[in-house]
Amino acid sequence: MEKPIIAVTMGDPAGIGPEIVAKSIADKATYDVARCIVIGDKKVMEKAIRIVGADLKVNVVDSPADGDYSYGVLNMIDLDNIDMSRFEYGKINAMCGQAAFDYIKKSIEITMDKQADAVATTPINKESLHAAEVDFIGHTEIFGALTGTADPLTMFETNGLRVFFLTRHKSLRDMLDDIKKDRIIDYVERCTDALRRLGVKEGTMAVAGLNPHSGEHGLFGWEEVKEIAPAVEELKERGFNVAGPVPADSVFHQAAQGRFNSVLSLYHDQGHIATKTLDFDRTISITNGMPILRTSVDHGTAFDIAGKGIAGAVSMEEAIRLAAKYAPFFKQ
């Protein structure tokens, strides 16, 4: 079987994205599982290759089909959108914000057009996007808009633990307004479909509790009694293999041990803390519910170390590996 083609975005040029891309493409383990096509700027990419000391030759192509996927070759669609006289590592820059958006847009276009099998993204900087007047707050929102997906699902995976998120970038106060029976039912339905698309058809999904000890039947809050438990019961009656609410202080451990195939986390940090504590470097974000598959590192642009060649590439390598692992299911 041919290795899947993974479109890899270069990320914000002023961050560590180009460096971790170079390190990942130079890694034999990455070469063994995927054919990578990098979307970025050749000048920045060659600079990153020199900084990290990778033995790579940049091969500029017009489309993934034109690539030379030999080991040691970094195939690239060069958008040539960085003026090196205005480029500086570690700085918020509208030029870099616009470039990062352009790389994402191109990666979506070629993957939607079936020229690539999945996308693996590197970090972008929200302030640089804002400086460029790009009207999105992050990757998920960009992918949702450009693929015509109203509410993409975010799933983290690390060492077999899969975590979905009922809410993401909201304050804790605002998050409480979204802990509703109908929303939980909708998310479990869509998360179950997303798992099936990834080839995960067996096992039980756990819905995390919100309050300490899942509220102790109302002693510490009523969300479990009024919203979460009724949602789980209705889902069970409709044939879904779901459990909960399971207290959040134990549900992630149980899932990591194999008791559950996934967990529906109720808010951002609840699931982030669990996965990143288990294995920070190998916590990978997978955007589900779209026509295409997207994986991503789950760390930032690290402006403080950009351009120094010291950024670790484990997360990028894992993002490409998972993209390659799940890509065949998106051909079915």
N, C-alpha and C positions, 0 to 999 in steps of 0.2 A: 504494500500500500504506500502511495506517495505521501510524504510528510505534508501536513497542512501549511498553507501560506498564511502567515500572521503579519498583519499590518501593524508596525510599531511606530507610534508617534514619538518625536524627539522631545516633546514637552517644552516648557519655557526655556529658551536658549540660555538665559542668565542663571539657571539653576543647575542641579546635578543631573538632569535628564539626559543630556548628550553623553555624559561620562558613564552612567550606568547602562545606557544602550550600547556603547562601545564595549564595555566589559562583558555584557551579556552575549553579544554577537560573537565575541572572541572566545567564549566558553564552549568547549566541545560538547558539553551536555546539552546546551541550547541547540547547537547545530544538529545533534542527533535526533531531536524531536520535532523541529520546525524549520520551515523555509521563511526567513524573515525579510520583509521589505520595509525599510525605514522611511518615514515621511518627515522631511526636515529641510535643513539648509546645509549644503555641502561644506561651506567654509567653517561653520561652527562645528560640524561633525568631525572634520579633519583635525581641527584644533583639539577637540576632546580626545581623539585617538592618540594624538601626540602626548597629551597630558597624562593619560593613563598608561601609555606605553604599550598599547595593543598592537599586535601584528595583523593589521587589517588593511585591505585595499578597498577604497570606495568605488563602487560601480554605479554610475548614474544611469537610470532607465526611465522610460516613459510610463511603463506599466509593469505589474508583477510578472507578467508572462515573459518579459524580456530579461529577467534576472539570471545571473550566473550564481547558482546556489552551491558553489564549491566552498569548502571550509576555508576561512580566511578572507572571504569576500563579503563586504557589507554593501548590499544592494540598496539603493536610495532613489526615491523620487524627490528631486531637489526643487523646492519651491523658491529658492534663491530670494528670500525675503528679509535678510538681515544685512544692514549696512555696518560692516565691521568698524568703521570709524566712529560709530555711535554706540558700539556694543561694549558692555562691561558686566562682568560676572557679579552676581549678588545684589543687583540693583533693580528696583521696580522701574519698568520701562514699557511705555505704550507700544513701541515697536515689537518688543518681545511678546507682549500680551496678544497682539494681533497675530503674530507669527504662530504662537501656540494654538490659537483658535483655528488658523488656516490649516495646520497639520491635522487637527482633529477632523475638520470638515472634509479634507481630502481622504482621510482614512475611512470615514463613513461612506463616502461616495464610492470608493473602489470596492468596499466590502458589500455594500448594498447591490453593486453591479456584479457580484460573484467573482470578482477578480482576486479577492482574498477571502479566506475562510473565517477570520475573526480579527479583532483589534485588541492590542495590548497597549495601554497608555502609560505615559510617564507623568510626573507632576507638573501642574500648572499653578500659576500664582493669581489669586483672585484680585489682588490690588492692581496687578499689571493688566489683567483683563478689563478691569474697571477704567484704568487709565486709557485704554484703547477704545473705550465706549462699546465694549462687547457686552451685550445685555443678558448675560447669563452668570450665575454665581458659581458654577462648577461643571465638571464633566457630565454628571448624570443629567443635568438640565439640558446641556448641549445635545447629548445623544438622544434624549427624549424628543426634543424639538426637531432635530434633523432626520430622525427615523419615523416621525409621526406617531410616537408613543406617548400617551397622555400621562402615565404615571409609572415610569420604569421601576423595577424592583431591584433593590440593592441587596446582594448576598455576600457575606464574607466567608471565605473558606481557609482554614489552616489546619493541617494535620488531620484532615477528615472531619473536623467540626465545621458545620455549615450554620450560619446565622443570618436570618432575614431581619429587616427593620420595619416596624409599623410606622414609625416617624423618624425623621433624620435631623435636618438642620432647623430645630425649633428650640426655644427656651423651655425649661421644665414646666413653667406655668402654662405656656401655650400647648405643650404636648398633652397635658391632662385633658384638654378639650377634645383631643382626637382618640381617646381611649373609649371607643364606642363599639357596641355589639356589631352593628352592620359593617363597620370598617374592618374589624377583626375577621369577620366571616369572609369579606371580599378578599382580604389579604391571604388568608389561609387557602382559599380557592386558587388564587393566582400563583401563590408560592408552590402549591402542589403541582400545578401545570408546569411551572418553571423547572421544578425538580425532574419531572417526567421528561422534559425536553433535554435535560442534561443526562438522562439515562438512569436516574435514581427513581425507581418505581416501588421499592419495598421500604418498610419501616414506618415509624410514627413521628409526626411533627409535634413538638412541644411548644405550647404558648407560655411564655414566661409570666410570672406574677409581677405586679407593679409595686405593691407595698411589702414591708417586712413580713416574712412568713405568709405571703399571699393574703395579707390582711387579717388573718385569723378570724374569718367569718364576720368581718365588720369591726373588729376591735381596733384595727389600725387603718381603716379606710374602707370605702364601699365599692371601689371600682371593680374588684374581683367578683363581689356578690351581684352587682347590678349589671355589669357589662361583660366582663371577661368570661366568667363561668357560663352564663347563658349562651354566649357565642359558641363556646366549645361544645356544649350539650347539643345545640342545634346542628353543628357540623357533624357530630357523631351520628345523629339521627339521619342525616343525609348521606351517611356512608363514608365520611372522611376519617382517616386514621390519624386522629389528633388527640393530644392529652393536655390537661392544664386546668387552671393556671398552676404551673409548677414554680415554687419559690425560686427567685432569681439567684439566691446564694448557692443553689445546688444544681439548677437545671443545665448550666453549661458544662459542668463537670460530668454530669450523667450523659450528656450528648457526646462529649469527648471520649467517654468510655464505651460508646456504641449503643446506649439504650434508646436514643432518639436519632433519626436521620438528619434532623435539623431543629433549630429553635427559632421561633418568632420573637425577637427582642422588641420591647415596646418603645424604647427610645434610644437615641444615638449612643450615649456613653455606656448604657447597660450592656450592649453587645460589643462595643469597641474595647472596653476594658477586659472583658472575658477573652476575646480572641487574641488581643495583643499581649496579654499576660501569658497566654499559652505559648505563643511564638510570634514575637513582634515582626521579625523579618519575613516570615512566611505567611503573614496575614494578607490575603489577596482579596480585592474587591471584584465581584463579578456582577455586571449589570444584566439582569434578566428581564423577560417580558417584552423584548424588542425583536424585530426581524433578524437582527444580527447579534453575535456574541461579542461582549467587551469585557476584558479583564484589566486590572490595574494594580499597580503598587498602591499601598495605603500609607504613604508618607508624603511629606511636602517637598518643596523645591530645595530646601536646605541651603538657602543663600549664604549662610555663614561659612560653608565649606566648599561652595561651588568653585570650580576651576582649580582645585588643589589636588585632584586625582585620588582622594581618599574615601570617597563615598562608596559604601558597600552595594553590590549589585544583586545580592541574594533575592531580594523582593522582586526585582525586575525579571530575573531568571525564572522565578516561580510563577510570575504572571504569564510569561510566555509559555511555560510548561502547561499551565492549566488551560490556557487558550487552545493549545494544541490538543490537550486531552479531551476537551469538550467540543471542539470544532466539528468533528464528524457527525455529532448529533444534530447540528444545524443544517446538515445537507439532506436530512431525511424529510 
